[in-house]
Amino acid sequence: MLDGVDFAVDFTGNVAASIAFLVEEFRRGRFPIDKLERWYKVKDFEKAFEDVHAGRVVKAVLDWTD
């Protein structure tokens, strides 16, 4: 998902600088924050599991509403 790029951010220090760094990396196309979380209807839980397992998304969130 990140093409072999690892990010390690320490939120115990300067949080503002860490967030600014991640925002800048997103703007450069190097931190796909939009791929970290994806919503799925609960009926699609198997697709959610597959996407996490395949590395297409980091966190699958199940929507239990109609």
Secondary structure, DSSP 4 states (H G I P E B T S, - for coil): --TT------TTS-HHHHHHHHHHHHHTTS--GGGTEEEEEGGGHHHHHHHHHHTS-SEEEEE---
